[in-house]
Amino acid sequence: MSYHAGEYDVAVIGAGHAGCEAALACARLGFKTIIFAINLDTVANLPCNPNIGGTAKGHLVREIDALGGEMGKAADATFIQSRMLNLGKGPAVHSLRVQIDRRAYQAYMKKVLEHQENLDIKQAEITRIHAKDGKVRQVETNVGAVYDVKAAIVATGTFLRGRIIIGDVAYDGGPDGLFAATKLTQSLQELGIELMRFKTGTPARVNARSIDFSKFEQQKGDDEIVPFSFETESLGENKAVCYLSYTNEKTHEIIKKNLHRSPLYSGVIEGVGPRYCPSIEDKIVRFADKDRHQIFIEPMGLDTDEMYVQGMSTSLPEDVQLEMYRTIPGMENVHVMRTAYAIEYDCIQPTQLKQSLEFKAVENLYGAGQFNGSSGYEEAAAQGLIAGVNAVRKLQGKEPVILSRSQAYIGVLIDDLVTKGTSEPYRMMTARAEHRLLLRQDNADLRLTPLGYEIGLISKERYQRFLDMKEKIETEIKRLRKKVLPPSEKVNAFLDKYGSTRLKTGIHMDDLLKRPEMKYAALAEVDEEFPNLPQRIANQVEISIKYEGYIARQQLQAQQAEKLEKRHIPEDIDYFAIDGLRMEARQKLSQIRPSSVGQASRISGVSPADISVLLVYLKVRSP
Ligand SMILES: Cc1cc2nc3c(=O)[nH]c(=O)nc-3n(C[C@H](O)[C@H](O)[C@H](O)COP(=O)(O)OP(=O)(O)OC[C@H]3O[C@@H](n4cnc5c(N)ncnc54)[C@H](O)[C@@H]3O)c2cc1C
């Protein structure tokens, strides 16, 4: 028997990384919001690796923070080890990655939700979404509570018709022993939404007491720790270490001997898994030439002995798992606390979404996170933030926020999903971003904080601090460009010290800094006016000057691309009426209905020749 349970502007279905960001954005923008989860003790759960960030994922976290999202702050508050990856490479791929205390992260995010005005949190399973005249109207729970809503965001992660698979055993379930969401799929299908089956997997959790760590190589955190959030002043110290080891011949033998019992190879698993997070059995088969694979033993938190076996996710039978893990030196007597498993779940083909993440088929219904075909906490949180902002802007009658590919990794992520679709869980990588030198993690606030302020998620005080910081960067860059360092014995002695060419005539400080062997901090030795700037500003000055040429070239490319992004396509266009367009292009364009020529050019099956035909047609139609 259903009953009327209340009215909200926005309902967010799911309190994972996507749902949390979506709900906070809606509530912080003043809209009455309710967020649902199947179990409130797993708000912002980390059902897989206990870390946030990493290559390209760290960029997403910084962008979420720059726009006014929460993940960066949550990671800074609950990290137990921090490392900046790829420091040996250029700044475009420098990426922060932190080990997280899983329980502390959940508690932090739940408290933020609980304290947030305009936001109610509810433990309930949403089983139906009701729409009328093609618009969302209500959501209904498994106990018959019906909520009137103006908009709804689906962020159900890996729960929709979740199915746990371990060897030849399979049963309905969500991650970490939670219930699956078994009914919402049908309701979505009745709304005309198509779903597909994806799969992902996770390794075992083992007890630290049963491991001999003397047989592992310790991996410590960085001495100098930098925060994710641009708002975080000071950070604590590293509180934990990780342990490095490798699989070996015996490990590979056991896996090969039991491949026939692997649900991946026996056909029990139907869902498509992530190519870039392969299971160990997949690695053995795909990289048969490799005689060992790297693994890391990572702490799940400070108040637990549970350890995560990074690099050995599997869905092999439990007995095989134990045999396999016990081949690792130091894990001969390991005790498995949580068995590794694969999970299959329903998600959508994201080409059913507009660039705002609103469904084309149902007005005011949005999708975010793993439900949209992506994989990863950071990818989920980024989509949640944008879906939340856009659900509110739609109710305000404002234009949606659509980040371009030259503005943000979030722009690349969403554009790839809704324009190209995906045939496996989509994971963000730096290689996906054609303008990655512009999209560095260190300048995310310079790219996005003004927009965050305009949206209303960045406070006036924070924005003023940002403007002050920006001004300091620009002032220092201007100063270095203007200042000439005359040749002198002292200067040439300084240059000798750094193995740099001696001066015969004066040199502009910025040109000196462009010398590969020169560091910004070193200039203090020959520059009496050298300001004592915070490290964050010093980094910006150094990168902006050292990579000036490359950045300028990429900005030019981005401007070129932007031109096509600004060439909008009318919503009512009939591609079948355009002479000269190939049939495949007509079909693909009609299915995706891109909003700009730029987006049209990225649809697979639409050729440059088709784009030329389209441009001519648009010119004639609206000169
Ligand atoms: C086994 C496993 C392995 C993974 N491996 C990887 C990996 O290797 N690499 C990687 O990048 N990512 C991996 N992930 C993915 C990662 O967990 C997710 O990407 C991330 O958590 C997605 O965030 P989300 O917010 O979309 O969904 P989730 O974090 O899954 O949250 C979904 C939320 O929705 C709620 N919910 C679902 N249905 C309903 C309903 N009908 N009514 C009410 N509430 C509902 C749940 O209670 C939960 O709060 C893995 C996940 C799992 C489970």
The ligand as an ORCA input file, in Angstrom:
! r2SCAN-3c Opt
* xyz 0 1
  C      33.459     -5.147     -6.775
  C      33.824     -3.804     -7.280
  C      35.002     -3.620     -7.919
  C      35.341     -2.377     -8.430
  N      36.510     -2.249     -9.066
  C      36.854     -1.044     -9.544
  C      38.105     -0.883    -10.192
  O      38.833     -1.819    -10.304
  N      38.439      0.337    -10.667
  C      37.611      1.387    -10.521
  O      37.954      2.447    -10.981
  N      36.422      1.270     -9.906
  C      36.053      0.059     -9.423
  N      34.871     -0.087     -8.798
  C      33.980      0.917     -8.967
  C      33.685      1.825     -7.907
  O      33.226      1.342     -6.835
  C      32.613      2.652     -8.380
  O      33.078      3.187     -9.507
  C      32.123      3.765     -7.531
  O      31.877      3.405     -6.249
  C      30.918      4.268     -8.240
  O      30.357      5.237     -7.545
  P      28.806      5.471     -7.708
  O      28.494      6.631     -6.872
  O      28.438      5.525     -9.136
  O      28.136      4.163     -7.147
  P      28.313      3.392     -5.799
  O      29.472      3.849     -5.048
  O      28.227      1.964     -6.161
  O      27.005      3.820     -4.953
  C      25.724      3.478     -5.345
  C      24.741      3.933     -4.295
  O      23.439      3.735     -4.782
  C      22.630      3.177     -3.772
  N      21.532      2.519     -4.478
  C      21.638      1.696     -5.538
  N      20.428      1.362     -5.995
  C      19.530      2.014     -5.207
  C      18.110      2.084     -5.168
  N      17.362      1.451     -6.051
  N      17.532      2.836     -4.216
  C      18.287      3.527     -3.305
  N      19.639      3.509     -3.292
  C      20.242      2.764     -4.238
  C      23.563      2.331     -2.968
  O      23.069      2.111     -1.675
  C      24.820      3.212     -2.966
  O      24.720      4.162     -1.952
  C      34.491     -1.309     -8.288
  C      33.282     -1.490     -7.618
  C      32.963     -2.724     -7.119
  C      31.664     -2.919     -6.429
*
